[in-house]
Each structure stands twice: as C-alpha cells, then as structure tokens.
Amino acid sequence: MTLLEVEDLAKRFGATVALDGVSLQVHAGEVHALIGENGAGKSTLMNVLVGAMRPDRGRMRIDDREYAPSSPLDARRNGIALIHQELSLCPHLSVAENITLGLEPATHGWIDREATRDRATTLLDEFGHAGIEPQRRVKDLSLAARQVVEICRALAADARVLLMDEPTSTFQREDTERLFALVRRLTARGIAVIYISHFLEEVREIADRYTVLRDGLSVDSGTIAGSTNERLIARMVGRPEGAGGIFPSRARPAPNAPVIFSVEHLSAPGVKDASFELRSGEIFGIAGLMGSGRTELVRALYGLSQPRAGTMTLDGSVLDARHDRASDRLRQGFGYVSEDRKGEGLALPLSIADNLTATRYDMFSPGAGWLDIDRQRDVSRHWMQTLRIRATSPGQLVRSLSGGNQQKVAIGRLLHQDAHVLLLDEPTRGVDIGSKAQVYEIVARCAADGKGVLMVSSYLPELFGLCDRLAVMRRGRLSPARPIDAWTPQSVLAEALGGSPV
C-alpha cells in the first residue's frame, strides 16, 4: 500500500534549481533508500516533506489524500518526522526535554516532569540505550549519544513516515546494528522509513527499494536486490556503468623511500603510546573504534594538545613535541583536516577564497598588512577548478556549499598551503560517493607528489582502497604498522577489539 506519494516536485532558490521534477512512492512498512551526491536535492526534498519549505511545483499525497504541510509542526501532526544529519537539538536542555520537545505531557498547562522522563526512558530503552540518563544536558553527551537522542525525538512523535538523513554518520557498528533492529521493528508495525546514506553497504543491508536523485531529478528507482552497486554509482554520478571504481590506481612507494616524519613512544591526553614512521609518497592509515584515541593522536601531532612524553622527528630534525603549538606545525609544513568540518574545520561565515587561503595569506600580502584581493580570488579560482568545487564564485560563503564541496575546500587549503605532511581525520565523513572519489584522487595526487599522508578513518573500505600501510589504535595504544595486504577487515576489527592475535 502506498503511504506517501511525491509527484513532479520542483524548488528553485533564485538561479539555483534544487529540485526539478522529483517523483517517488513510499510504501507502508518499507525502507526506501534515497541516494545521490551532495547537492543532488536530497536535503531540499526532506525539507519540503517536513514542511520547512514549500515547493514551487508538484504535489504530495498521504494515504491518497492531498498533503501540503504549512510547517514542521503540521508535518508532525500528519505523521512525518525528520532525523537531521546536522543535529537540531537544544544543547542547554535535558535529554528528556529534547525528546519530548513540542509534545510535552502536561496537566492544566503545567509540564508533567515525571511523565516526560518516563516517556524518554521508554524510548531510550527501546533503542537499547538505557545508559543515557534522561536528566543529563545534551551538551554533555558524546556526538553519537546526541544522535540517539535525535532519533528518539522523532519516535516520540509516533511518526508514520520517518525520514532518516545519515543517521549512522557518528555510529560504531554496534550502534548501527541497534538502529537497524529498531528500524525493522518499526517497519513491522507498518511505519515507512526514507533512509539517506552515503554507505551503499548500509543501504543494501536495510533498504527494500531505492530512488536515485541527480541534479534535482529522480533518475532511477527499483529494488535494492535487483540493482548492483556499479549501477547505483553510475546513476548517482551520471557516468556509464563499467567506468571503474571510486579508488584511484596508484603506484606504491618504495619500501626504502625516505622517512619524512617519525614518532616514538608518544603519549598525550587520550594517547598512551604511539610509534610510527611516515615515508615520502606514502598514505599511512590509522583505524580504530570511536574513543580509541585516533583523533587525540592526530590532534597531539598537530600541536592542538600537549604531549606528555615521546619524540617527533621531521626530515631528520627533532621537534619540540611538548611545547610546539599548531602555529609551529603550520610553519613546519604540517596540514590538518579536522573530523569536525563545521565546528572547527572551516570558517562557515567566510568565503571560499578566505577558507582556501587562510593558512597562507603571505602570497597575497605586498606589505603593510594589506591583501591583494584580486590575486587571492585568482588563486582561489585555480583551486576551485582543480578540485572541481561547485560554486558560483570564490566570494560565495562556505556555509552555502554542499558537504562534499565544503570538504574539498578544507583539503584545498592544505594544497594551497603546500603542506609537506598531511594529517587527515575522517576526510570523507558525510560526503557522497562522487565527492569521495574526488577526495581520494586528491589524496592520491598528494602522495604521488612525494608528500606524506596520515589518514584516520572509521570506514574500512577507504583504508583498504587507499593506504599503503595500516596501524590500529586501541585504548590509546597504536599497534605496529603492517602493509595493507597483511590486513583483512576481520584482523583490523580483532586488533581494535583486543581479540585473538591474527
């Protein structure tokens, strides 16, 4: 039975066409995957479905009756709830207050605090996260726990159609399995789920049918079981099937390539012991579970936290690991991409040009503190063309770009800086398939130019697809590095969990 039907939706923002004829049908009790590159129109479609935007053309129906929500509250009353990728929680409120926001149990106009806590507790128990205390402030929770709260808030609305936008972007596998178990329970009750994810293996595991969006159009649909990954990727990026995978082919560096950067017995906040060597032209991967110390290690390497012990050597010269700051690392030729793109990786209110060139303004400064703006924009246009950043001009604000284009700006800053050692923490998190392929090409090109690349990732396929050697972080300790061919996904997981030697 068709629960939600969308027909020929269109939405324009000035000269930008976000939706240009999207149609899809969602059946009761199914998981319908919505896939496509960043900028394909997925988020705009979600905003139209939940009443945050009104379409310029087209119509929607629920249970074969017209549906035109006037607001998100109207959409919730009609049984449609959205779980945002960029969390929309109130950090100063408690978990229970966030979960029941707008739906608070009340008596004679007074909120029933006990009923609020009970409702939140029930939902957290159902999701398998009874350990999250309803009275805790959301600002004190981890990112993954906040995502759980966001999901429970949608469930509190008793939604008939649940829209999930990258719900597992901060999850470990255990949390993803819990979410999938919950989704299966919901669909068994007749609830429909529209599921957005950049991970095709997730789509295959949980979805029944799919719709592909490209450039604001629905270009393909069908059953997941009846379509190959190659077909889905081809439809998403608009290229013929058989055009190759998303990982670039590259020559491996010689085993005796010069060591650019070495670390011995480094300890720092969240890091107990880490030693490794990074060679010229090498992509060195670090895997590990959330909380294992991966990010803490990279931040210590870049001078964002202070190591307690250990030595760091760059091109044969010993660095002052315990006192150097990020500004020193910048001058020494290090470049850093944070896993938190919006929080600290980019200056969202500033332009593409300012973000691309922020770590090397001297190229445009003739003296006396002045910047040659025309020169800055010319250089920025070069990087925009090189990195295929989709934007109108270097003056466009970074916050208006899609996630994939934002990530290319963050990496482009390192290229403009001409960093010698690249420290990349989750460089493709929240990035679509097409943009991932472009990021992989950029990283491979940096290695081919003789730079050293250290890449932290929780996505094993990209570590196996790109890296020359790999080490695993567990409880603050870094394992010895081995050639990538000496690892398997099973052995990486066993090392991360501390299981039997492999």
C-alpha positions as CSV (number, residue, x, y, z in Angstrom):
1,M,0.0,0.0,0.0
2,T,1.4,3.4,-1.0
3,L,1.6,5.6,2.1
4,L,3.4,8.6,0.7
5,E,3.5,9.7,-2.9
6,V,5.5,12.6,-4.4
7,E,4.9,13.8,-7.9
8,D,7.0,16.2,-10.0
9,L,8.3,18.3,-7.1
10,A,10.3,21.4,-8.1
11,K,12.0,24.0,-5.9
12,R,14.2,26.9,-7.0
13,F,16.4,29.3,-5.0
14,G,16.9,32.3,-7.3
15,A,19.1,31.0,-10.2
16,T,19.8,27.7,-8.4
17,V,17.5,24.8,-9.2
18,A,17.4,22.4,-6.2
19,L,14.6,20.2,-7.4
20,D,13.5,19.9,-11.0
21,G,10.9,17.1,-11.1
22,V,11.3,14.6,-8.3
23,S,8.8,11.7,-8.0
24,L,8.7,8.7,-5.7
25,Q,6.4,6.4,-3.9
26,V,6.9,5.1,-0.4
27,H,5.0,2.0,0.8
28,A,3.9,1.3,4.3
29,G,6.3,-1.0,6.2
30,E,9.3,-0.5,3.8
31,V,12.7,1.2,4.0
32,H,13.1,3.3,0.9
33,A,16.7,4.5,0.3
34,L,17.2,7.9,-1.2
35,I,20.7,8.1,-2.6
36,G,22.6,10.7,-4.6
37,E,25.6,13.1,-4.4
38,N,25.7,16.1,-2.1
39,G,23.8,18.8,-3.9
40,A,21.5,16.3,-5.7
41,G,18.5,17.7,-3.9
42,K,18.0,15.2,-1.1
43,S,18.0,17.7,1.8
44,T,15.7,20.0,-0.1
45,L,13.3,17.2,-0.7
46,M,13.4,16.3,3.0
47,N,12.7,19.9,3.9
48,V,9.7,20.0,1.6
49,L,8.3,16.8,3.0
50,V,8.5,18.1,6.6
51,G,7.0,21.5,5.8
52,A,10.2,23.6,6.3
53,M,10.0,24.6,2.6
54,R,7.1,24.9,0.1
55,P,7.6,23.5,-3.4
56,D,7.3,25.7,-6.5
57,R,5.6,22.8,-8.4
58,G,4.3,19.4,-7.8
59,R,2.1,17.7,-5.2
60,M,2.3,15.2,-2.4
61,R,-0.2,12.7,-1.0
62,I,-0.5,10.7,2.2
63,D,-3.0,7.8,2.2
64,D,-4.2,9.1,-1.2
65,R,-5.2,12.5,0.3
66,E,-3.5,15.8,-0.6
67,Y,-0.6,16.7,1.7
68,A,0.8,20.3,1.8
69,P,2.2,20.9,5.3
70,S,2.3,24.6,6.3
71,S,5.1,24.0,8.9
72,P,7.2,21.2,10.5
73,L,4.6,21.0,13.3
74,D,1.9,20.4,10.7
75,A,4.0,17.7,9.2
76,R,4.5,16.0,12.6
77,R,0.7,16.1,13.1
78,N,0.4,14.3,9.8
79,G,2.8,11.7,11.0
80,I,6.1,12.7,9.2
81,A,9.2,13.3,11.3
82,L,12.8,14.1,10.2
83,I,16.0,12.9,11.9
84,H,18.6,15.5,10.8
85,Q,22.1,14.8,9.8
86,E,23.2,18.1,11.3
87,L,21.7,17.6,14.8
88,S,18.9,20.1,15.6
89,L,18.9,19.6,19.4
90,C,18.8,22.2,22.1
91,P,22.1,21.6,24.0
92,H,21.1,23.5,27.1
93,L,18.0,21.3,27.7
94,S,18.0,17.8,29.1
95,V,17.7,14.6,27.1
96,A,14.1,14.1,28.2
97,E,13.2,17.7,27.3
98,N,14.7,17.4,23.9
99,I,13.0,14.1,23.2
100,T,9.5,15.4,24.1
101,L,10.0,19.0,22.8
102,G,6.7,20.2,21.4
103,L,5.0,17.1,22.7
104,E,5.4,17.6,26.4
105,P,3.0,15.7,28.7
106,A,1.0,18.5,30.5
107,T,-1.7,18.9,33.1
108,H,-3.7,22.1,33.2
109,G,-0.9,23.9,31.3
110,W,1.9,22.6,33.5
111,I,4.5,20.2,32.1
112,D,4.5,16.8,33.8
113,R,8.2,16.3,34.5
114,E,7.8,12.8,35.7
115,A,5.8,11.7,32.6
116,T,8.4,13.5,30.4
117,R,11.2,11.4,32.0
118,D,9.2,8.2,31.7
119,R,8.5,8.8,28.0
120,A,12.2,9.5,27.3
121,T,13.2,6.4,29.4
122,T,10.9,4.2,27.4
123,L,12.2,5.4,24.1
124,L,15.9,5.1,25.1
125,D,15.2,1.5,26.4
126,E,13.6,0.6,23.1
127,F,16.6,1.8,21.3
128,G,18.9,-0.1,23.6
129,H,20.5,3.0,25.2
130,A,19.1,2.9,28.8
131,G,22.5,4.2,29.9
132,I,21.8,7.7,28.6
133,E,20.3,9.5,31.6
134,P,17.1,11.5,30.7
135,Q,18.1,14.3,33.1
136,R,21.5,14.9,31.6
137,R,22.1,18.0,29.5
138,V,22.5,17.3,25.8
139,K,25.7,19.4,25.6
140,D,27.4,16.9,28.0
141,L,26.8,13.9,25.7
142,S,29.0,12.5,23.0
143,L,28.1,13.1,19.4
144,A,26.9,9.5,19.0
145,A,24.7,9.8,22.0
146,R,23.2,13.0,20.7
147,Q,22.3,11.2,17.5
148,V,20.4,8.7,19.6
149,V,18.5,11.5,21.3
150,E,17.6,12.9,17.9
151,I,16.3,9.6,16.7
152,C,14.2,9.1,19.9
153,R,12.7,12.6,19.5
154,A,11.4,11.6,16.1
155,L,10.0,8.4,17.5
156,A,8.2,10.3,20.3
157,A,6.0,11.9,17.6
158,D,4.6,8.5,16.7
159,A,5.6,9.1,13.1
160,R,4.1,7.0,10.3
161,V,6.8,8.2,7.9
162,L,10.3,8.5,9.4
163,L,12.9,10.4,7.4
164,M,16.5,9.5,8.4
165,D,19.3,11.7,7.0
166,E,22.6,10.0,7.5
167,P,21.5,8.6,10.9
168,T,24.7,6.4,11.4
169,S,27.3,9.1,10.5
170,T,28.7,9.0,14.0
171,F,27.9,5.4,15.0
172,Q,30.1,2.5,15.6
173,R,28.9,-0.9,14.2
174,E,27.2,-1.9,17.4
175,D,25.0,1.3,17.4
176,T,24.3,0.8,13.7
177,E,23.0,-2.7,14.4
178,R,20.8,-1.4,17.2
179,L,19.4,1.2,14.8
180,F,18.7,-1.4,12.1
181,A,17.0,-3.6,14.6
182,L,14.8,-0.7,15.7
183,V,14.0,0.2,12.0
184,R,13.0,-3.4,11.4
185,R,10.7,-3.3,14.4
186,L,9.2,0.0,13.2
187,T,8.6,-1.3,9.6
188,A,7.0,-4.4,11.0
189,R,4.4,-2.1,12.6
190,G,3.7,-0.5,9.2
191,I,5.9,2.6,9.6
192,A,7.7,3.7,6.4
193,V,11.3,4.9,6.5
194,I,13.0,7.1,4.0
195,Y,16.7,6.4,4.5
196,I,19.5,8.6,3.2
197,S,23.0,7.2,3.4
198,H,26.3,7.5,1.6
199,F,27.2,4.0,2.6
200,L,26.0,1.6,0.0
201,E,26.6,-1.4,2.2
202,E,24.2,0.1,4.7
203,V,21.6,0.7,2.0
204,R,21.9,-3.0,0.9
205,E,21.5,-4.2,4.5
206,I,18.4,-2.2,5.5
207,A,16.6,-0.9,2.4
208,D,13.9,-2.6,0.3
209,R,13.7,-0.1,-2.6
210,Y,15.6,3.0,-3.7
211,T,15.3,6.2,-5.7
212,V,18.4,8.0,-7.1
213,L,18.5,11.8,-7.3
214,R,20.9,13.6,-9.6
215,D,20.8,17.4,-10.2
216,G,17.4,17.7,-8.7
217,L,15.8,14.9,-10.7
218,S,14.8,11.4,-9.8
219,V,16.8,9.5,-12.4
220,D,16.4,5.8,-11.3
221,S,14.4,3.6,-8.9
222,G,13.9,0.0,-8.2
223,T,14.6,-2.8,-5.7
224,I,17.9,-2.9,-4.0
225,A,18.1,-6.7,-4.6
226,G,17.7,-6.1,-8.3
227,S,20.5,-3.5,-8.7
228,T,24.3,-3.7,-8.4
229,N,26.5,-1.1,-6.6
230,E,28.0,-0.3,-10.0
231,R,24.6,0.6,-11.4
232,L,23.8,2.8,-8.4
233,I,27.1,4.7,-8.5
234,A,26.7,5.1,-12.3
235,R,23.3,6.6,-11.8
236,M,24.4,8.9,-9.0
237,V,27.4,10.4,-10.8
238,G,26.0,10.3,-14.3
239,R,28.6,8.1,-15.9
240,P,28.4,4.8,-17.8
241,E,28.5,1.5,-15.9
242,G,31.9,-0.1,-16.0
243,A,33.7,3.2,-15.8
244,G,35.8,1.9,-12.8
245,G,35.7,2.1,-9.1
246,I,36.0,5.1,-6.8
247,F,39.6,4.4,-5.7
248,P,42.3,5.7,-8.0
249,S,45.0,3.4,-9.2
250,R,48.4,4.4,-7.9
251,A,51.9,3.1,-7.6
252,R,53.0,2.1,-4.1
253,P,56.0,3.9,-2.7
254,A,59.3,2.1,-2.5
255,P,59.9,0.3,0.9
256,N,63.1,2.3,1.3
257,A,61.5,5.7,0.5
258,P,62.8,8.5,2.8
259,V,61.2,8.8,6.1
260,I,59.5,12.3,6.3
261,F,58.1,12.1,9.8
262,S,58.6,9.7,12.7
263,V,57.0,9.4,16.1
264,E,58.4,7.4,19.0
265,H,56.5,6.5,22.2
266,L,54.3,9.5,22.1
267,S,51.8,9.9,25.0
268,A,49.3,12.7,25.3
269,P,45.7,13.2,26.6
270,G,43.8,10.1,25.2
271,V,47.1,8.6,23.9
272,K,49.2,6.1,25.9
273,D,51.8,5.0,23.4
274,A,52.2,5.6,19.7
275,S,55.1,5.0,17.4
276,F,55.3,5.0,13.6
277,E,57.1,6.2,10.6
278,L,55.6,8.1,7.6
279,R,57.5,7.9,4.3
280,S,57.6,10.1,1.3
281,G,54.8,9.3,-1.1
282,E,53.0,7.1,1.5
283,I,49.4,7.0,2.6
284,F,49.5,5.7,6.2
285,G,46.2,4.7,7.6
286,I,45.0,4.5,11.3
287,A,41.9,2.5,12.1
288,G,40.2,2.0,15.5
289,L,36.9,2.3,17.3
290,M,35.4,5.5,18.5
291,G,37.1,6.6,21.7
292,S,40.2,4.5,20.9
293,G,42.4,7.6,20.8
294,R,42.7,8.1,17.0
295,T,41.6,11.7,16.9
296,E,43.5,12.5,20.1
297,L,46.7,11.2,18.4
298,V,46.3,13.4,15.4
299,R,45.5,16.5,17.5
300,A,48.6,15.9,19.6
301,L,50.7,15.5,16.4
302,Y,49.4,18.9,15.2
303,G,50.0,20.7,18.5
304,L,46.4,21.1,19.4
305,S,47.0,19.1,22.6
306,Q,50.3,18.8,24.6
307,P,52.2,15.5,24.5
308,R,53.4,14.3,27.9
309,A,56.3,12.3,26.5
310,G,57.8,10.9,23.3
311,T,59.7,12.3,20.4
312,M,58.7,13.6,16.9
313,T,61.2,14.0,14.1
314,L,60.6,15.8,10.8
315,D,63.0,15.4,8.0
316,G,65.7,14.3,10.5
317,S,65.2,17.3,12.8
318,V,63.7,16.6,16.3
319,L,60.7,18.8,17.0
320,D,59.8,20.3,20.4
321,A,56.8,18.0,20.8
322,R,55.9,19.1,24.3
323,H,55.9,22.9,23.6
324,D,55.2,23.4,19.9
325,R,51.7,24.6,19.0
326,A,49.6,24.3,15.9
327,S,51.1,27.6,14.6
328,D,54.5,26.0,14.8
329,R,53.3,22.9,13.0
330,L,51.9,25.1,10.3
331,R,55.3,26.8,9.7
332,Q,57.0,23.4,9.7
333,G,54.9,22.2,6.8
334,F,52.1,20.2,8.5
335,G,48.5,20.4,7.3
336,Y,45.5,19.3,9.3
337,V,41.9,18.4,8.3
338,S,39.6,18.1,11.4
339,E,36.9,15.4,11.6
340,D,34.6,18.3,12.8
341,R,34.2,20.1,9.5
342,K,31.6,22.6,10.6
343,G,32.8,23.1,14.2
344,E,36.5,23.7,13.6
345,G,37.5,22.7,10.1
346,L,36.0,25.7,8.3
347,A,35.1,29.3,8.9
348,L,31.5,28.9,7.7
349,P,30.6,32.7,7.6
350,L,33.6,33.4,5.4
351,S,34.0,33.0,1.7
352,I,35.6,30.1,-0.2
353,A,38.6,32.3,-1.0
354,D,39.2,33.1,2.6
355,N,38.9,29.5,3.7
356,L,41.1,28.2,0.9
357,T,43.9,30.7,1.6
358,A,43.6,31.1,5.4
359,T,46.9,29.4,6.2
360,R,49.0,31.2,3.6
361,Y,48.0,34.8,3.2
362,D,51.5,35.9,2.6
363,M,51.2,35.1,-1.1
364,F,48.7,38.0,-1.4
365,S,50.3,40.4,1.0
366,P,52.6,43.0,-0.7
367,G,53.3,44.5,2.7
368,A,51.9,46.8,5.4
369,G,49.2,44.2,6.3
370,W,47.2,44.6,3.1
371,L,45.9,41.8,1.0
372,D,45.7,41.7,-2.8
373,I,42.1,40.6,-3.1
374,D,42.2,40.2,-6.9
375,R,45.2,37.9,-6.6
376,Q,43.6,35.9,-3.8
377,R,40.5,35.3,-5.9
378,D,42.5,34.3,-9.0
379,V,44.4,31.7,-6.9
380,S,41.1,30.5,-5.4
381,R,39.6,30.1,-8.8
382,H,42.5,27.9,-9.8
383,W,41.9,25.6,-6.8
384,M,38.2,25.6,-7.4
385,Q,38.8,24.4,-10.9
386,T,41.5,21.9,-9.8
387,L,39.3,20.4,-7.1
388,R,36.0,20.7,-9.0
389,I,34.4,22.8,-6.3
390,R,30.8,23.5,-7.4
391,A,30.2,27.2,-6.6
392,T,29.4,30.4,-8.3
393,S,32.5,32.4,-7.3
394,P,35.3,32.5,-4.8
395,G,33.3,35.0,-2.9
396,Q,30.5,32.5,-2.2
397,L,30.1,31.7,1.5
398,V,31.3,28.3,2.5
399,R,28.2,27.6,4.6
400,S,26.1,27.6,1.4
401,L,28.1,24.7,-0.1
402,S,27.2,21.0,0.0
403,G,29.1,18.8,2.4
404,G,31.3,17.4,-0.3
405,N,32.3,20.8,-1.7
406,Q,33.0,22.0,1.9
407,Q,35.3,19.1,2.4
408,K,37.1,19.9,-0.9
409,V,37.6,23.4,0.4
410,A,39.1,22.1,3.7
411,I,41.6,19.8,1.8
412,G,42.2,22.5,-0.8
413,R,43.5,24.8,2.0
414,L,46.3,22.2,2.6
415,L,47.2,22.2,-1.1
416,H,47.4,25.9,-1.3
417,Q,49.5,25.9,1.9
418,D,51.7,23.3,0.2
419,A,51.8,21.2,3.3
420,H,54.5,18.5,3.4
421,V,52.8,16.2,5.9
422,L,49.0,15.9,5.7
423,L,47.1,14.8,8.8
424,L,43.6,13.9,7.7
425,D,41.0,12.9,10.3
426,E,37.9,11.3,8.7
427,P,38.4,13.2,5.4
428,T,35.2,11.8,3.8
429,R,32.7,11.8,6.7
430,G,29.3,12.8,5.4
431,V,30.5,13.1,1.8
432,D,28.7,11.5,-1.1
433,I,30.1,8.8,-3.4
434,G,31.1,11.2,-6.2
435,S,32.8,13.6,-3.9
436,K,34.5,10.8,-2.1
437,A,36.0,9.7,-5.4
438,Q,37.3,13.2,-6.0
439,V,38.8,13.4,-2.4
440,Y,40.5,10.1,-3.0
441,E,42.0,11.4,-6.2
442,I,43.3,14.5,-4.4
443,V,44.9,12.4,-1.6
444,A,46.5,10.0,-4.1
445,R,47.8,13.0,-6.1
446,C,49.4,14.4,-2.9
447,A,51.2,11.1,-2.2
448,A,52.3,11.0,-5.8
449,D,53.9,14.4,-5.3
450,G,56.0,13.0,-2.5
451,K,54.0,14.2,0.4
452,G,53.3,12.1,3.4
453,V,49.7,11.4,4.2
454,L,48.4,10.1,7.6
455,M,44.7,9.3,7.3
456,V,42.4,8.4,10.2
457,S,39.1,6.7,9.1
458,S,36.4,4.6,10.6
459,Y,35.4,3.5,7.1
460,L,37.5,0.4,6.4
461,P,36.8,0.2,2.6
462,E,38.6,3.6,2.1
463,L,41.6,2.5,4.3
464,F,41.9,-0.7,2.2
465,G,41.4,1.2,-1.0
466,L,43.9,3.9,-0.5
467,C,46.5,3.1,2.2
468,D,50.0,1.6,1.8
469,R,50.3,0.6,5.4
470,L,47.9,0.5,8.3
471,A,48.1,0.6,12.1
472,V,45.2,0.1,14.6
473,M,44.5,2.2,17.7
474,R,43.1,0.5,20.8
475,R,42.7,2.1,24.2
476,G,45.2,4.8,23.4
477,R,47.9,2.4,22.1
478,L,48.9,2.2,18.4
479,S,49.7,-1.2,17.0
480,P,52.8,-1.8,14.9
481,A,52.1,-0.8,11.3
482,R,51.9,-3.5,8.6
483,P,51.5,-3.4,4.8
484,I,47.9,-3.1,3.9
485,D,48.0,-6.5,2.1
486,A,48.8,-8.1,5.5
487,W,45.5,-6.9,7.0
488,T,41.9,-8.1,6.5
489,P,38.8,-6.3,7.7
490,Q,38.5,-9.2,10.3
491,S,42.0,-8.8,11.5
492,V,41.6,-5.0,11.8
493,L,38.5,-5.5,13.9
494,A,40.1,-8.1,16.1
495,E,43.0,-5.8,16.7
496,A,40.7,-2.9,17.6
497,L,38.7,-5.1,20.0
498,G,41.7,-6.7,21.5
499,G,40.7,-10.2,20.4
500,S,42.8,-13.2,19.4
501,P,46.0,-12.4,17.6
502,V,45.7,-12.5,13.8
